[in-house]
Amino acid sequence: MKCRFAPSPTGLLHVGNARSAVLNWAYAKKNNGSFILRIDDTDHVRSSKEYENKIKENLSWLGLNWINTFNQSERTSLYNSNIEKLKNDARLYPCFETTEELSLKKKSLLSSGKPPIYDRSSLYLSKDEINEKINSGLKPHWRFKLEDNIINWNDLIKGQVKFESKNLSDPILIREDGSLLYHLPSVIDDIDEEITHIIRGEDHISNTAFHIQIFNSLGAHPPQFAHHPFLTDQEGKGFGKRIGSLSIENLRSEGYEDISIINYLLNIGSSEDIKAETQLDNIINNFDLKNISSSSAKFSDNVLKSLNSDLLKIYNYEDVKSKLQSVDIKVDLKKLWKFSQNNIDYLKDIENWLKTIEIIIDIKNYEIQDTLISAAVECIPEDPFTYETWDSWTKAINAKTGLKGKELYMPLRLILTGKEKGPELKNFLPLLDKQTLLRKFGKI
C-alpha cells in the first residue's frame, strides 16, 4: 500500500495540514506501506522554494520519512500526455465564457431557485465554432465532462458517501492561461505513483467525487479515501497558513517535543485518551483510523502543553542526554535532570531551574527567623552533598529549633531557590556545594 501527503509550498506547515501528513504517514507505517511526499507547486506565483524547504525540514523534524518526493512543476510532459487522452476521449472540452458571464449565469440560476450548475453550453459548440473563437483570439478554459451517474465510495472515516453527478458542475481542470487546477495533476500523480490510500481533510469530499471519475476516465482504479474533519481553534474557527503561531515551525521553536506533536495529532478527535508515550512504535501500533470522529475536534494549546510536560516527566536521562549536552550547562546534567524534570513544560525550561543555583535573595527583605538561619548555617554538612543530605540537614535544624512542616521547609526553599514552590529540594542539594550554601545564607 502507498499513502501520500501533498502540501502546496505557499506557507508554513500548520497543525491542520500536519495532521493530514501524520495520519497518512502513520497509516502507511502501521500497514507496512510506503509514504510519498508530493509538492503541489503548480501555482508558480504563490509557491516558493523557501516554503518547500521549510515544509520538508519540519516534516523531517517530526520524524516523517518518505521513500520518494517530487514536484508537480517538473512533470509537465506526464500531464500533457494524459490531457491529450482526455481531449481525444471527449472528456475534456473547451469553454469560452468569461468570469463575468459565468457569474451572471450563476446569479440567474440562484435567483430562479435553481442550483448554480454549469449549463454545458460550450459542450455543444461545433468544431467550426470552436476554431472561430480561438482564431478570434479567445483562449478557452477546459472542463471535465462528468458522466451521468451516482458517484459513491466507502469512506474510511465518514462511511458511505454519495453524490449524484447531475447535481455537480463539470469542473474546470485547465485555466485560460494553460495552468492546471489541483484536480488533474493530483489524480495523474496518484495513478503514476500507484497510491492506494488517500487521507485528507473533509474540504476535499466534493473534489473526491470529481477525482473518482477522472481516475476512471484514465483507466485507473480509484484509491481508498478517508476524509478527516477540520481541526478548529478554541473558538471553533478553522486554521489557515496565515496562523503562524500554530505552524509546526513555531511549535518547534516553542520547545515542543516532536513525539508529543505526533501523539496529539494522531489522537485528537479520536475515541482514544491521549496519554504521554515515549515510544513512537507504541503510538503507531495503538493508532486506528476507525477511532477518528467524523466531527471537528478543537485544538488546545493547553492540552498539548500538558501532554509535553507529562512526556518529560517519564523521560529517562538517557532520552534527553544528547539534547542537554548541546546546551552550555556546567553542572552534572544527570543531577540537573533529576531535579527539574517534574517541573518543566518544555526541555528549555530546565535553564530556568539552572539559574536557581546562582540565585541569592536578600534575606533581610523576608520575615525569616534568625534562629532558623543560624541553625541552618551551623548544621550545613560537609560536601559533596547526596540525595540523603536534605533529610539529614533538615532533621538537624529541627532538633535545634523545633521548627517543622511549612515553618521549616518554606523559608529554606525561598533562601535556596528564590521561589516559594518548585522541585524537591532533596534533588537540589546535590547540585550545590557548601560554599554556595553559605553564600545563599549571606555568610560569604
C-alpha positions in Angstrom: 0.0 0.0 0.0 1.0 3.6 -0.5 -0.1 6.8 1.1 0.9 10.4 0.2 1.0 13.9 1.6 0.7 16.7 -0.9 1.3 20.2 0.5 1.4 23.4 -1.5 4.6 25.4 -0.7 2.7 28.7 -0.3 3.1 29.0 3.5 4.3 27.3 6.7 3.0 23.9 7.6 0.3 24.5 10.2 -1.2 21.9 12.5 -4.2 21.3 10.3 -2.1 20.2 7.3 0.4 18.5 9.6 -2.4 16.3 10.9 -3.0 15.0 7.3 0.7 14.3 6.9 0.9 12.4 10.2 -2.2 10.4 9.5 -1.0 9.3 6.1 2.5 8.5 7.4 1.3 6.6 10.4 -1.3 4.6 8.4 1.3 3.6 5.9 3.8 2.7 8.6 1.3 0.6 10.6 0.4 -1.3 7.5 4.0 -1.8 6.3 3.3 0.5 3.4 5.2 3.4 1.8 4.8 7.2 2.3 5.2 9.6 -0.6 5.8 13.4 -0.3 4.4 15.3 -3.3 5.0 19.1 -3.6 2.0 20.7 -5.3 3.8 23.7 -6.8 1.8 24.2 -10.0 0.8 27.7 -8.6 4.0 29.4 -9.8 3.0 32.8 -8.4 2.4 31.8 -4.8 4.8 28.8 -4.5 8.3 29.3 -3.2 11.4 27.2 -2.6 11.7 28.7 0.9 8.4 27.3 2.0 9.1 24.0 0.3 12.3 23.6 2.2 10.6 24.6 5.5 7.9 22.0 4.9 10.4 19.3 4.3 12.5 20.4 7.3 9.6 20.4 9.7 8.3 17.0 8.4 11.8 15.6 8.9 12.0 17.1 12.4 8.7 15.4 13.2 10.3 12.1 12.1 8.1 11.6 9.0 10.3 9.8 6.5 9.3 9.3 2.9 10.6 6.9 0.2 10.1 9.4 -2.6 9.4 13.1 -3.1 8.8 15.1 -6.3 7.5 18.4 -7.5 4.5 18.7 -9.8 6.2 21.6 -11.7 8.7 19.0 -13.1 6.0 16.7 -14.5 4.5 18.7 -17.4 5.1 16.1 -20.0 3.3 13.4 -18.0 0.3 15.8 -17.5 0.2 16.8 -21.2 0.0 13.2 -22.4 -2.9 12.5 -20.2 -4.6 15.7 -21.2 -4.4 14.7 -24.8 -6.0 11.4 -24.0 -8.9 13.1 -22.2 -9.4 15.5 -25.1 -9.4 12.7 -27.6 -11.9 10.8 -25.5 -14.1 13.9 -25.4 -13.9 14.1 -21.6 -12.2 17.5 -21.7 -14.0 20.2 -23.7 -13.1 23.9 -24.3 -15.2 26.6 -22.8 -15.2 30.3 -23.6 -17.3 32.1 -21.0 -15.6 34.9 -19.2 -15.6 35.1 -15.4 -18.3 37.8 -15.6 -20.5 35.7 -17.8 -20.2 32.7 -15.5 -21.0 34.9 -12.6 -24.2 36.2 -14.3 -25.3 32.7 -15.1 -24.8 31.7 -11.5 -26.8 34.6 -10.2 -29.6 34.0 -12.6 -29.9 30.3 -11.6 -29.8 31.2 -7.9 -32.5 33.9 -8.3 -34.7 31.3 -10.0 -34.3 29.0 -7.1 -32.1 26.6 -9.1 -28.7 25.1 -8.2 -25.8 27.0 -9.8 -24.7 24.2 -12.1 -22.9 25.0 -15.3 -25.3 24.6 -18.2 -22.7 22.9 -20.5 -23.4 25.5 -23.3 -19.8 25.2 -24.5 -20.1 21.4 -24.7 -22.4 21.7 -27.7 -20.2 24.1 -29.8 -19.2 22.7 -33.2 -15.6 22.3 -34.3 -16.1 25.3 -36.6 -17.5 27.4 -33.8 -14.6 26.4 -31.5 -12.0 27.2 -34.2 -13.7 30.6 -34.9 -13.5 31.6 -31.3 -9.8 30.5 -31.0 -8.9 32.3 -34.2 -10.5 35.5 -32.9 -8.1 35.4 -30.0 -10.3 33.8 -27.3 -8.4 31.4 -25.1 -10.6 28.6 -23.7 -10.6 27.0 -20.3 -11.2 23.3 -20.2 -13.9 21.4 -18.3 -14.1 17.8 -17.4 -17.3 16.2 -18.6 -18.9 14.2 -15.8 -20.7 11.0 -16.6 -24.3 11.0 -15.5 -24.3 8.5 -12.7 -24.1 8.2 -8.9 -20.6 8.6 -7.5 -20.1 6.8 -4.2 -17.4 5.3 -2.1 -16.9 3.8 1.4 -15.0 6.5 3.2 -12.7 5.1 5.9 -13.8 7.8 8.3 -17.1 9.1 7.0 -18.6 5.8 5.9 -20.8 5.7 2.8 -20.6 8.9 0.8 -22.7 9.5 -2.3 -23.0 12.3 -5.0 -25.3 12.5 -8.0 -23.3 13.9 -10.8 -26.3 15.7 -12.2 -26.1 18.0 -9.2 -22.4 18.9 -9.9 -20.9 21.3 -12.4 -18.3 19.9 -14.8 -15.1 21.0 -13.0 -12.6 23.3 -14.7 -9.3 21.4 -15.0 -7.3 23.8 -17.1 -7.3 27.6 -16.9 -7.3 30.0 -19.9 -3.5 30.5 -19.5 -2.9 26.7 -19.7 -2.2 26.3 -16.0 -3.7 23.3 -14.3 -6.0 23.3 -11.3 -5.5 20.9 -8.5 -7.7 18.1 -9.7 -6.0 16.8 -12.8 -2.3 16.7 -11.8 -3.3 15.3 -8.4 -5.1 12.3 -10.0 -2.4 11.7 -12.6 0.3 11.7 -9.9 -1.7 9.3 -7.8 -2.0 6.9 -10.7 1.6 7.2 -11.6 2.8 6.6 -8.0 0.3 3.8 -7.5 -1.2 5.5 -4.4 -3.7 3.1 -2.7 -4.9 5.2 0.2 -5.6 9.0 0.4 -6.3 10.6 3.8 -7.1 14.2 3.6 -9.4 17.0 5.0 -13.1 16.9 4.6 -13.0 20.0 2.4 -11.9 17.6 -0.3 -15.0 15.5 -0.2 -16.7 17.1 -3.3 -13.2 17.0 -5.0 -13.1 13.3 -4.5 -16.4 12.9 -6.4 -14.7 14.6 -9.4 -11.4 12.6 -8.9 -13.1 9.2 -8.9 -14.5 9.9 -12.4 -11.1 11.3 -13.5 -9.4 8.1 -12.3 -12.0 6.0 -14.2 -11.6 8.1 -17.4 -7.8 7.4 -17.3 -8.4 3.7 -16.9 -7.3 3.6 -13.3 -9.0 2.2 -10.2 -9.5 4.9 -7.6 -7.7 4.5 -4.3 -9.5 4.3 -1.0 -10.3 7.6 0.6 -10.6 8.9 4.1 -11.7 12.4 4.9 -11.0 13.7 8.4 -12.8 16.7 9.9 -11.0 20.0 10.3 -9.2 20.9 13.5 -10.5 24.2 14.9 -9.2 26.6 17.4 -10.9 27.0 20.8 -13.5 29.4 19.2 -14.4 26.8 16.6 -12.6 28.6 13.7 -10.5 26.8 11.2 -6.8 27.1 10.8 -5.0 28.6 7.8 -1.5 29.2 6.7 -1.7 32.7 7.9 -1.9 31.5 11.5 1.8 31.3 12.1 1.5 30.7 15.8 0.2 27.2 15.1 2.7 26.3 12.5 5.0 23.3 13.2 7.8 25.8 12.8 6.5 27.8 15.7 5.6 24.8 17.9 9.1 23.5 17.4 10.7 26.8 18.4 8.4 27.0 21.5 10.1 23.8 22.7 7.5 21.0 22.0 8.9 17.5 21.6 8.3 16.0 18.1 6.8 12.9 19.6 4.3 15.0 21.6 3.0 16.7 18.5 2.7 13.4 16.6 0.9 11.8 19.5 -1.5 14.7 19.8 -2.3 15.0 16.0 -2.8 11.2 15.7 -5.2 11.0 18.6 -7.0 14.4 18.8 -10.7 13.9 17.9 -10.5 10.2 18.4 -12.1 7.9 20.9 -8.8 7.2 22.5 -7.5 9.0 25.5 -4.3 10.9 24.7 -1.5 9.7 27.1 2.1 10.6 27.1 4.2 8.0 25.3 8.0 7.9 24.8 8.0 5.1 22.2 6.8 6.1 18.7 6.2 2.4 17.8 3.6 2.2 20.6 1.8 5.3 19.4 1.6 3.9 15.8 0.6 0.4 17.0 -2.3 1.9 19.0 -3.4 4.2 16.2 -6.6 3.2 14.4 -8.2 5.3 11.7 -11.6 4.0 12.7 -11.3 5.8 16.0 -11.3 9.2 14.4 -14.5 11.1 15.0 -16.4 12.4 12.0 -17.0 15.7 13.7 -14.4 18.5 14.2 -12.0 18.5 17.1 -10.7 21.6 18.9 -7.0 22.1 19.0 -5.9 23.1 22.5 -2.6 24.6 23.3 -3.1 23.8 26.9 -3.7 20.1 26.2 -0.6 19.8 24.0 1.4 21.7 26.6 0.2 19.3 29.3 1.0 16.3 27.1 4.5 17.6 26.5 5.0 18.2 30.3 3.8 14.6 31.1 6.2 13.3 28.5 9.2 15.0 30.1 8.1 13.5 33.5 8.5 10.0 32.2 11.7 10.6 30.1 14.8 8.9 31.4 18.0 10.9 31.5 19.3 8.8 28.5 16.2 10.1 26.5 17.4 13.7 26.8 21.1 13.3 27.3 22.1 14.3 23.8 19.8 17.3 23.8 21.1 18.6 27.1 24.7 18.1 26.1 24.2 20.6 23.2 23.5 23.3 25.8 26.3 25.1 27.6 25.5 23.9 31.2 28.4 23.5 33.6 26.8 21.2 36.2 26.1 17.5 36.4 23.4 17.1 33.7 22.0 13.9 35.2 21.5 15.5 38.6 20.0 18.6 37.0 17.5 16.5 35.1 16.5 14.6 38.2 15.9 17.9 40.0 14.0 19.7 37.3 12.1 17.2 35.0 8.9 17.1 37.0 8.6 20.9 36.9 9.1 21.9 33.3 6.7 22.1 30.3 9.5 22.3 27.7 13.0 21.0 27.8 14.4 24.5 27.5 12.6 25.4 30.8 15.4 23.5 32.5 17.6 26.6 32.1 15.2 28.5 34.5 15.9 25.9 37.2 19.6 26.0 36.4 19.5 29.7 37.4 18.4 28.8 40.9 21.9 27.6 41.7 23.2 31.2 41.4 20.1 32.9 42.9 20.9 34.8 46.2 18.0 36.6 47.9 18.3 39.4 50.4 17.1 37.5 53.5 16.5 40.8 55.3 13.6 41.5 53.0 11.7 38.4 54.3 10.3 37.5 57.6 12.6 34.6 58.3 13.5 33.7 61.9 17.1 34.4 62.8 17.2 31.2 64.8 16.3 29.2 61.7 19.1 30.9 59.7 21.7 30.4 62.4 20.7 26.7 62.9 20.7 26.1 59.1 24.2 27.5 58.7 25.5 25.7 61.8 24.1 22.4 60.6 25.4 22.6 56.9 27.0 19.2 56.4 30.3 18.7 54.6 30.1 18.3 50.8 29.8 16.6 48.4 26.1 16.6 49.0 24.0 13.5 48.2 20.3 12.8 47.8 20.2 12.0 51.6 21.7 15.3 52.6 18.4 17.2 52.6 16.8 14.9 55.1 19.7 14.8 57.5 20.2 18.6 57.3 16.5 19.4 58.0 16.4 16.9 60.8 19.4 18.6 62.4 17.8 22.0 62.0 14.5 20.7 63.5 16.4 19.3 66.5 17.9 22.7 67.2 14.8 24.9 66.5 11.8 22.7 66.9 10.6 24.0 63.6 8.8 21.6 61.2 6.5 21.4 58.2 5.9 24.7 56.4 7.6 26.7 59.1 10.8 24.9 58.3 10.7 24.0 54.6 9.2 27.2 53.1 11.9 29.6 54.4 14.6 27.1 53.3 13.1 26.8 49.8 12.9 30.6 49.5 16.6 31.0 50.5 17.8 28.2 48.3 15.8 28.8 45.1 14.3 32.3 45.4 10.9 30.7 44.8 8.1 29.7 47.1 7.5 26.4 45.3 9.2 24.1 42.9 11.0 20.7 42.6 12.0 18.6 45.6 14.9 20.2 47.4 16.5 16.8 48.2 17.3 16.7 44.5 18.6 20.2 44.5 21.3 19.9 47.2 23.5 17.5 45.1 23.8 20.4 42.6 25.3 22.7 45.2 28.4 22.8 47.5 29.0 24.1 50.9 30.4 27.4 49.7 27.3 28.0 47.6 25.0 27.4 50.5 27.0 29.8 52.7 26.6 32.5 50.0 22.9 31.9 49.9 22.7 32.4 53.6 24.7 35.6 53.4 27.7 34.2 55.3 30.3 34.7 52.5 
